[in-house]
Amino acid sequence: MEFLKTLQIQKDNEGVSTGNEWIKSKGEKINSFSPVNGNLIGSVMAADKDSYDKAISKAEEAFNTWRMMPAPKRGEIVRQIGESLREHKAALGQLVSYEMGKSLQEGLGEVQEMIDICDFAVGLSRQLHGLTMHSERPGHRMYEQYHPLGIVGIISAFNFPVAVWSWNSMLAWVCGDVCVWKPSEKAPLCGIACQHIVASVFKKNNIPEGVSCLVIGGRDVGEWLASDERIPLISATGSTRMGKAVGTAVAKRLGRSLLELGGNNAIIITQDADLDIAITGAVFGAVGTAGQRCTSTRRLIIHESIYEELKKKLASAYKQLRIGDPLDEKNHVGPLIDKDAVNMYCNAIEKCKEEGGHFIVEGGIVSGDGFESGCYVKPCIAEAEPGFSIVQQETFAPILYLLKYKTIDEAIAIQNNVPQGLSSSIMTLNLREAEQFLSAAGSDCGIANVNIGTSGAEIGGAFGGEKETGGGRESGSDAWKAYMRRQTNTINYSHSLPLAQGINFNL
């Protein structure tokens, strides 16, 4: 496939890099199979401890140079990365679609997110503002400033194999940090492609090796990163189980962690909703990326007065969904990432039925010509109860649960009564309901939307959630502060040394 050649993807690839230098490793061989057709795309030699340590050492060395470059100059490098991503958008979008399984439109959209965060970071490079304040002592000036942390370790998930890395790395780079990235072992070739793209930009600008490092591998590599005292910040995206392990390991060494974990997102649809908008938001939220987004819509909380009508509209909309090769833009739903994900999907359906759930749109595995990978499944809809254990869990698959409510207070309580707290939405034209949903007594999620779905966060806003979602924030707003250390400075320009709080030593 031409896009593999364009992105310098080989049949066999080294999985450890400090930029343009690729380090030999004796780690295990990771094969990347496309969920689209089951074909082997390529193989990667994962990091072993020796190659990992070489990459970290190179990153430490590079930090000493990179942090002293003025932030706007670092921003100029990121601007050039954005331009290179524009040149490679079609090829990288195809690789994302082919290796991960999301639709081509979504693959291209993910690369566009990378371009957008580059643009955001370029502007940010001239806005890393501190703060001045008045001292209580005469002849003194106080202010705060922000300095780079050092190495930022980035652990990303398969469902957004390139965008989430860029959210972290582009901000970290303009902040003066260097990055060590462990992409998902389920989409390693996307990581290699990105490393080639950014390394060429760094080389053109005579930036030392180590500002962008890649360490591909499985759980062991993630554990090395989390436990490594040389890495002050670990940004990890994935399951709540994984996040708890990473957070514990980082906390043991008093490091910092930025965690973006599970979501169990709901849309409340009130009797005052625009049902056309509600249907569009619900369907895209539930089936986009085959339900493998952390912001996927998993629960619809529907007012009892419109429940039957909405149920029929949803069932009709699902009948129009086209399942198939995600590189074919006529299809809406591609495959799950692998057969383990298919098994979790099937188990969740059985669990829902055991608890008393009724499926109005049946699920199942899709077979036949074009579905030989065994990773294609049918998006399904079940009528359920909020207390079902399966409804309380996040299943990374296109399963949508319908829940009924009577009052807005009840709807918000159902929305909040899950362990996760990432994204939420209300569909209503009633101003009072909307404002209540956004109030302190409303949604307890990090993201709360009105008349749009739970998916599709823009890079300008801080992205993240509460409770078992981890509490971290990435991307826009002031999320950049997570990648820097704050320092308070006091300057005495007087001819004496007055002490704080009026203390007098009488020396």
N, C-alpha and C positions, 0 to 999 in steps of 0.2 A: 504494500500500500504506500502510495506516494507520500502521505503525511508522516509516516514513520521515518522515511529517509530525510525529509525536510527537517525533522526534529532530532536527527542524529541518533535514532533508536536502532540498535544493532540486534542481532540474534542473541548475542551474549553480551552482558554489560557489567561493568564494575559498579558496585553500589556505595562506594565511599569516595567523596570528592571534597577538595578544599577550594574549588573554583574551576580552573582549567586543568588542575592536576587530579588525576584519578588514581587512587591508592589500591594496590593489590590486597586482597583479603583471602583468608582461609575460612570465611564464614560459610553458612549453608547456602545452597542454591535455591533461589526463589523463582518459581515459574509463574508468569502472568498469563492466565487464560481469559479470553474475552467471554463475558456472559452473553454476548450477542449471539455467538455461534459455537462457543466452546473451543475455538482454535487457540493454540499457543501463540501469543504475540511475541514474546521474548523472555529471556531469563536474566536474572540479576544475581550477582554474588554478594550476599549480605555482609555487613560489617562483622568482623571479629573484634575482640577487645584491643588488640594491638593497633589495627587500622582506626578504630574509634578513638583511641588515645592520641594517635597522630593527628587526627582531624581537630580534636579539642585543643591540642598544643598549638596548632597552626592558627586556630581562632583566637587563642589568648594573645599570640604574637601580633596578629593583625589588628586587634582592638587598640593596641598602643598607638598605632598610626591613624586608624580610622576615626577615633574619638577626637583627635586634634584637628581634623578637617572641619572648616566652618560648616555649620548646619545647612546653609543655602547651597554650598558646594555639594554636600551629600544629596541634597534635594535634586540637584542637576543630574546626578548619576541615576537617581530613581526616575527622573523624567525620561531619560534615555531608555531605561528599562521599559517604561510604558510605551515608548515608540516601538521598541523591538517586539513587544507583545502585540501591538497593532499589526505589525508585519506578519506575525506568526499566528494570528487569531484563528484563521480557518483551520490550519493544520493542528494546532493545539486543541481547538474545540472538537475536532474529529477524534483525536486521541482520547480525550476525556470521555466522549460518548462511547467509543469502542472499548476502552478498558474498564470503565465503570458501569456503563449500561444506560446512562440517562439519555434523553432525547437529544438530537443534534442541536435543536434550538436552545435547550438548557445547557449543553456543553459550550456553545458559543456564548451564551449568557454568562456562564461562569468565567470565561476568559475576559469578557467585558467588565465584570466585577474587578478583576485584577487591574485592568487598565484604569478603571475609575479610582481605585484606591491609590494607584500611582499618582494620579492627578491630585487627589486629596493630600497625599503626603508631600508633594512638591510645595503646595501652598503652606502646609503645616511647618515646613522647614524654616520658614521665616516668622513663625508664630509660636515658638516654644517659650511662652511668656512665663516670667516669674511674677513676684508681687513685692511692692514696697509698703512699708508701714512706719508709723511714727514711734520713735523711741521715747521712753519716759525720762531718759537722761539727756541733758543738754549736750550739744556738740556731738551727737551720735546719729548714725543712719542705719536703719535695718532694712533688709530685703531678703527675699527667697529666690533661689535659682535652681534649675534642674540640670543634672549631669547624667551622662550615660551610665547604665548599670554594668555592662560588660557583655558576656555571652548570653544570648537568649536561646533556650532550647525550645523547639517547636515540634509538637507531636500532633499530626493531623489525621483525620479519618478518611475513609474511602469515599464517602458520599459527596464530599466537595474536595476532590483530590488536589486541587491547585489554589482555589480562591481563598480558603481559610489560611493557608500558608502565606499568601500575599498580604492578607489583612494584618498579620503579625510582622512579617519581614519588612515590608515597605515602611511601616511606622517605626519599627526598631532601627532600621538603617538611618532614617533621617534624624532619629534621636541620638545616633552615634554608637549604637550597639552593633555587634556582629551576631550572626545567626547560625545555628546548627539545626538542621531540619531532618526529622524522621518522618517521612511520608508513610501512609498506610502500606503495609506489605501486600494488600489486596489491589493496589494501584501504583506499583513502584515505578513504572515507566513514565507516568506523568511527572513524577519527581525528577527523574533523569532529564526529561525534556526541559523542564523549567531551569534546572541547573545549567544546562548548555546555553539557554537563552541569556540568563543573567551573567554567567561567567564571561561570555563574549563582550558584554558591555563593560564589566569591570576591567577586563584585559585592555580594551581600547583606551581606557582612562588611566592605565598604569596603577590600578588599585591592587594592593598586595593580596596574595592567596590567603584565604581564611576568613574573609568578610562574609562569604556565603559558603557554608559547608553542608554536605549531604551525607547522612548515615542511614542507609536503608537496612531494615531488619525487622525482627519480630519483637516479642515481649521483652526479651533480654536486653535489646538495645534501648527500649523505653525505660527499663529499670536502671540501666547505666546512667541515662540522662537524669532521671529523677533523683538519683542518689549522689550525683556528682557535685561536690562542693565548689568546683570551678565555675558552675553555672548558676548565677544568682536568680534567674527567672526561668521557670518552665511554663510554657503555654500549651495546654493539652486539650484537644477536642476529641470526644468519643463518648462511650457509655458511662453511666454513673458508676458502675463497678470499677471501670478503669480509672476514673477520676478520683475515686476514694483511695485507690492504691497509690496513684501518683501524688495526691495531696498529702497523704500520710508520710511518704518517703521524703518529700520536699520539706515538710514541716519538721521532721526529725533533725534536719540539718539547719533549721531556721532560714530556709530559703523562701522565695516567693513563688506562688503558683497562680496562674490565670486559667481557670477551668470553665470550659464550655461543654456541658454534658447533656443528659437526656431531656427530651421534651414530651409532654403528653397534652398537646395543645387542643383547645376547644374554641368553637365559635358559638356564641349565643345568638339565636335567631328569634327576634321578638315578633309580636303580632303587628308591630308597626314597621317591619322591615320591608325594603324593596326586594321582593323575592327573586327577581332576575339577577340582581347583584349578588344576593345571598347564594344562589345556586352556583354561579360562576366561581365565587370565592371558595365555596365548599368543595366543589369538584376538583379545581386545580390544587387546592391545599391538600386534598386527600390522595390524589393519584399522581401529582407531579413528582418526578424522580421515583416513580413506583412506590411512593410512600416512604422513601428513604432519606427524607430531610429531617433534621432535628426540629424544624418548624412545621412539619407536616401536620395537617388537621386530622386528629384521631377521634375527636368527640364533637358531635353536633348537639347542642342543648336547645331544644325547640319548644316554643310556647304551645301549650295543648290545643289552642284554638286554630292553629295552622299546621299542626303536626301531620295530619293525614294528607293534606294538600301537598306539603313539602316532600313527604315521603314518596308520593307518586311522581313528582317532578324529578326527584333525585334518581329514582329507578329508571325513568325515561332517559335522563342524561347519561347514565352509565351504559345504557344500551348502545349509545353512539360512540363509545370509546373504541379506538382501534389499538390493538395490542400487536407489537411486532418489532422488527429491526429498528432500533432508535436512530440509525443513520438515515432512515427513510422519513422525511419530514411529514408524510401523511399520517404517521402513527403517533398516538398520544402517550402510550405506555410501553416502556422497554422492560428489560428483565431485572430481576433482583441480582445482587452482586454475585452470589454463588449459591450452591445447593444447601449450605448450612442455613442461609437466610430463608430459603424455600421451606426447609423443615420447621423453622421457627414460625413462619406464616401458617403452615398447616396445623401445627400444635396450638397456636392461638385460636384458630377457628374451632378446633375440637373443644378447647377449654371453654370458649364462649357458649357453645352448644350445651356442654355439661352443666354450665351455670344457669341455663334457661334462656339463653339468647336465641332470637329468631332472625334468620337471614332473609331479607327481602331481595337482596341481590346475592346469589350464591358465589362462593369462591371456588378455587381449585387450580390445579396445575394445567397449563396449556401445553398440548402436545401436537405433533404432526409436522409437516414440512415447514421449515423455517424456525422451528422451536427446538432443535436438536440439543441445545445446551442444557435443557431441563431447568432453566432459571426463570421462565416466564410464568406468571400467575395472573389470575383474574382479580381485578379490584372488586371488593365486596362490601356490602352494607348489612349491619346487624342491628336489630332493635335490642337494647340492653338496659340494664339498671346501673346507676352510678356506683353502687356498692360491689359490683362484680369485681373479683380480684384481677381478672384479665383487663378490665377497663382501667384499673389503677396502674397498669404497666405500660411501658412503651414497647410496642412491637414494630420493628423497622420494616413495614410492609403496608400495602394499600388496603387496610381494614378500617372501616369507618363505623363508629358506634353512634346510634341515635338514642338520645335521652330526652325525656319529656319533663317540662316544668310548668308551674302555675303562676308564680310571682317572680319579679326581677330579683328580689332578695334570695329566693330559692335558687335561681339560675346562677347567680354569682357564687353562692355557697357550693353548688355542684362543680362549677368551674375551678374553684380554689381547692377543693377537697381531693387533691392528688399529691403525690410526693414531689412532682416536678413543677417548675415554674418558669418556663421559657417564654412562650408566645401565647397570645389570647386575642380574641376579637369579639365584637358585638355588631350585629347587623340590625340597625334601627334608625328610623327617622324621628324618633322621640328624643328631644334634647335632654330631658331629665334622665332618661335611662342611660343615654350616652355619658352624661357627666357623672352619674353615680358609678358607672362601670370604671371610669377613669379616676375616681376619687380614692382617698386613702382607705375607704371601706369597700372598694371595688376589686378589680383584678389584682392578684398578688404576683403577677408575672413581670419579668423584666421588660416585656414588650406587650403593649395593649393597644389595639387598633379599633377604629370605628369605621364600618362600611368598607373595609378591605379584609382579606383573609389573614391567616396566620403566617403564611409564607411571603417571601419577597421583600426582605429587609433591605433598605438602602444603606449604602456605605457611609452616608453622612451622619447617621445616628449611631450611638453606642449600641453594640449588639451583645446580648447576654441575658441571663435569667437568674432566678432566685431558687432557694431550697435545694433540692438535689440536682438542679441544673448547674450549680457550682458557684454562682455569684460573680463571675468574671465579666469583664466588658472588653470587647474588641472593636476595631474599625474606627468609627467616627467620634464626634463630640470631643471630650477630653480623655478618651481612652489611651492616648499617647502617654499619659502620666504613669501608666503601669510599667512602661519600659524605661523609666528614669528614676533616679534617686533625688529626693528633695533635700536641699541644704539651706539653712537659715544663716545669714551673715549679718554681723554687726560691725560697723566701722566707727572708731572713735577718732574724730578729727579735732578734739579740744586739747587744752594744755593740762588737763587733769584726768583722774580716773574716778569719776563718780560711780558708785555702786548701785545696783538695782535695789528696789524697795527701800531706798533711803538708808541702807546699812552704812555705818561709819566705823572704820577700824581705829581711827586716831593714831596712826603710826607716826 
